[in-house]
């Protein structure tokens, strides 16, 4: 089954670009480990893996050298697995799905 992951991470504050770069660089591998690399017999759903990924990245940012006291990032991630789409967001970023049918005007 084909899988894809997409995300938009919008930094804000003096060091926001460092936060968004950190997220975009670390989220894919963190998610892959959470979802596909579970060493336990526990089956992890995509939704749970996204939740765990966001939580782990937040915790790692708190202990990182990036100053997040007045900086951060909003985050929106979409994971496609076959014909299903799972989304996660933090802050005021959102993902929407649109489709068009009928004649082109």
Phi and psi restraints in degrees (value plus and minus 20) as a CYANA .aco file:
   2 UNK   PHI     -96.4   -56.4
   2 UNK   PSI     123.0   163.0
   3 UNK   PHI    -152.1  -112.1
   3 UNK   PSI     129.7   169.7
   4 UNK   PHI    -163.5  -123.5
   4 UNK   PSI     130.0   170.0
   5 UNK   PHI    -153.2  -113.2
   5 UNK   PSI     114.4   154.4
   6 UNK   PHI    -151.4  -111.4
   6 UNK   PSI     131.6   171.6
   7 UNK   PHI    -177.7  -137.7
   7 UNK   PSI     136.0   176.0
   8 UNK   PHI    -149.3  -109.3
   8 UNK   PSI     107.0   147.0
   9 UNK   PHI    -150.1  -110.1
   9 UNK   PSI      90.0   130.0
  10 UNK   PHI    -127.4   -87.4
  10 UNK   PSI      86.4   126.4
  11 UNK   PHI     -95.3   -55.3
  11 UNK   PSI     131.4   171.4
  12 UNK   PHI    -162.9  -122.9
  12 UNK   PSI     132.7   172.7
  13 UNK   PHI      70.2   110.2
  13 UNK   PSI     156.9   196.9
  14 UNK   PHI     -77.6   -37.6
  14 UNK   PSI     -59.2   -19.2
  15 UNK   PHI    -130.5   -90.5
  15 UNK   PSI      -2.0    38.0
  16 UNK   PHI     -79.0   -39.0
  16 UNK   PSI     -55.7   -15.7
  17 UNK   PHI     -85.7   -45.7
  17 UNK   PSI     -51.6   -11.6
  18 UNK   PHI     -89.8   -49.8
  18 UNK   PSI     -59.2   -19.2
  19 UNK   PHI     -84.7   -44.7
  19 UNK   PSI     -69.5   -29.5
  20 UNK   PHI     -85.0   -45.0
  20 UNK   PSI     -57.1   -17.1
  21 UNK   PHI     -84.8   -44.8
  21 UNK   PSI     -60.1   -20.1
  22 UNK   PHI     -81.3   -41.3
  22 UNK   PSI     -65.8   -25.8
  23 UNK   PHI     -83.3   -43.3
  23 UNK   PSI     -69.8   -29.8
  24 UNK   PHI     -84.5   -44.5
  24 UNK   PSI     -50.2   -10.2
  25 UNK   PHI     -97.6   -57.6
  25 UNK   PSI     -51.8   -11.8
  26 UNK   PHI    -123.9   -83.9
  26 UNK   PSI     -41.5    -1.5
  27 UNK   PHI     -83.0   -43.0
  27 UNK   PSI     -67.4   -27.4
  28 UNK   PHI     -77.1   -37.1
  28 UNK   PSI     -68.6   -28.6
  29 UNK   PHI     -89.4   -49.4
  29 UNK   PSI     -54.6   -14.6
  30 UNK   PHI     -84.0   -44.0
  30 UNK   PSI     -63.6   -23.6
  31 UNK   PHI     -83.8   -43.8
  31 UNK   PSI     -64.8   -24.8
  32 UNK   PHI     -78.0   -38.0
  32 UNK   PSI     -63.6   -23.6
  33 UNK   PHI     -84.5   -44.5
  33 UNK   PSI     -62.5   -22.5
  34 UNK   PHI     -86.2   -46.2
  34 UNK   PSI     -60.1   -20.1
  35 UNK   PHI    -112.0   -72.0
  35 UNK   PSI     -68.8   -28.8
  36 UNK   PHI    -115.4   -75.4
  36 UNK   PSI     -41.1    -1.1
  37 UNK   PHI    -124.3   -84.3
  37 UNK   PSI      -0.9    39.1
  38 UNK   PHI     -82.5   -42.5
  38 UNK   PSI     102.4   142.4
  39 UNK   PHI    -103.7   -63.7
  39 UNK   PSI     -37.1     2.9
  40 UNK   PHI    -105.3   -65.3
  40 UNK   PSI     152.3   192.3
  41 UNK   PHI    -100.4   -60.4
  41 UNK   PSI     -25.7    14.3
  42 UNK   PHI     -86.9   -46.9
  42 UNK   PSI     109.3   149.3
  43 UNK   PHI    -106.6   -66.6
  43 UNK   PSI     105.0   145.0
  44 UNK   PHI    -122.9   -82.9
  44 UNK   PSI     109.0   149.0
  45 UNK   PHI     -99.1   -59.1
  45 UNK   PSI     139.4   179.4
  46 UNK   PHI     -77.4   -37.4
  46 UNK   PSI     -59.3   -19.3
  47 UNK   PHI     -82.4   -42.4
  47 UNK   PSI     -64.2   -24.2
  48 UNK   PHI     -86.9   -46.9
  48 UNK   PSI     -59.3   -19.3
  49 UNK   PHI     -83.8   -43.8
  49 UNK   PSI     -59.9   -19.9
  50 UNK   PHI     -83.8   -43.8
  50 UNK   PSI     -64.3   -24.3
  51 UNK   PHI     -79.9   -39.9
  51 UNK   PSI     -67.9   -27.9
  52 UNK   PHI     -82.7   -42.7
  52 UNK   PSI     -58.2   -18.2
  53 UNK   PHI     -83.5   -43.5
  53 UNK   PSI     -68.1   -28.1
  54 UNK   PHI     -80.7   -40.7
  54 UNK   PSI     -62.9   -22.9
  55 UNK   PHI     -83.6   -43.6
  55 UNK   PSI     -64.0   -24.0
  56 UNK   PHI     -84.8   -44.8
  56 UNK   PSI     -61.7   -21.7
  57 UNK   PHI     -85.4   -45.4
  57 UNK   PSI     -59.8   -19.8
  58 UNK   PHI     -81.3   -41.3
  58 UNK   PSI     -67.0   -27.0
  59 UNK   PHI     -82.4   -42.4
  59 UNK   PSI     -57.5   -17.5
  60 UNK   PHI     -92.7   -52.7
  60 UNK   PSI     -50.8   -10.8
  61 UNK   PHI     -87.6   -47.6
  61 UNK   PSI     -55.5   -15.5
  62 UNK   PHI     -82.0   -42.0
  62 UNK   PSI     -56.8   -16.8
  63 UNK   PHI    -118.8   -78.8
  63 UNK   PSI     -11.9    28.1
  64 UNK   PHI    -105.2   -65.2
  64 UNK   PSI     146.0   186.0
  65 UNK   PHI     -97.3   -57.3
  65 UNK   PSI     -28.2    11.8
  66 UNK   PHI     -91.4   -51.4
  66 UNK   PSI     109.9   149.9
  67 UNK   PHI     -97.8   -57.8
  67 UNK   PSI      85.4   125.4
  68 UNK   PHI    -124.8   -84.8
  68 UNK   PSI      -4.9    35.1
  69 UNK   PHI     -82.6   -42.6
  69 UNK   PSI     -56.1   -16.1
  70 UNK   PHI    -150.9  -110.9
  70 UNK   PSI       4.5    44.5
  71 UNK   PHI    -157.2  -117.2
  71 UNK   PSI     139.3   179.3
  72 UNK   PHI    -196.4  -156.4
  72 UNK   PSI    -178.1  -138.1
  73 UNK   PHI    -179.1  -139.1
  73 UNK   PSI     124.9   164.9
  74 UNK   PHI    -107.3   -67.3
  74 UNK   PSI     136.0   176.0
  75 UNK   PHI    -162.2  -122.2
  75 UNK   PSI     117.7   157.7
  76 UNK   PHI    -156.3  -116.3
  76 UNK   PSI     106.2   146.2
  77 UNK   PHI    -148.5  -108.5
  77 UNK   PSI     116.6   156.6
  78 UNK   PHI    -141.6  -101.6
  78 UNK   PSI     109.9   149.9
  79 UNK   PHI    -136.5   -96.5
  79 UNK   PSI     102.7   142.7
  80 UNK   PHI    -126.0   -86.0
  80 UNK   PSI     107.2   147.2
  81 UNK   PHI    -151.9  -111.9
  81 UNK   PSI      86.2   126.2
  82 UNK   PHI      43.2    83.2
  82 UNK   PSI    -143.0  -103.0
  83 UNK   PHI    -120.0   -80.0
  83 UNK   PSI     -11.3    28.7
  84 UNK   PHI    -123.9   -83.9
  84 UNK   PSI     124.9   164.9
  85 UNK   PHI    -141.9  -101.9
  85 UNK   PSI     109.8   149.8
  86 UNK   PHI    -137.6   -97.6
  86 UNK   PSI     115.1   155.1
  87 UNK   PHI    -146.2  -106.2
  87 UNK   PSI     133.5   173.5
  88 UNK   PHI    -162.2  -122.2
  88 UNK   PSI     128.6   168.6
  89 UNK   PHI    -168.4  -128.4
  89 UNK   PSI     136.4   176.4
  90 UNK   PHI    -159.0  -119.0
  90 UNK   PSI     115.0   155.0
  91 UNK   PHI      64.4   104.4
  91 UNK   PSI    -174.8  -134.8
  92 UNK   PHI    -119.6   -79.6
  92 UNK   PSI      -1.5    38.5
  93 UNK   PHI    -106.9   -66.9
  93 UNK   PSI     124.1   164.1
  94 UNK   PHI    -159.3  -119.3
  94 UNK   PSI     138.8   178.8
  95 UNK   PHI    -134.5   -94.5
  95 UNK   PSI     119.5   159.5
  96 UNK   PHI    -147.0  -107.0
  96 UNK   PSI     132.9   172.9
  97 UNK   PHI    -132.7   -92.7
  97 UNK   PSI     113.4   153.4
  98 UNK   PHI    -150.8  -110.8
  98 UNK   PSI     134.6   174.6
  99 UNK   PHI    -166.2  -126.2
  99 UNK   PSI     138.1   178.1
 100 UNK   PHI    -152.3  -112.3
 100 UNK   PSI     115.9   155.9
 101 UNK   PHI    -153.8  -113.8
 101 UNK   PSI     145.1   185.1
 102 UNK   PHI      74.9   114.9
 102 UNK   PSI    -191.2  -151.2
 103 UNK   PHI     -95.7   -55.7
 103 UNK   PSI     129.6   169.6
 104 UNK   PHI    -102.8   -62.8
 104 UNK   PSI     110.7   150.7
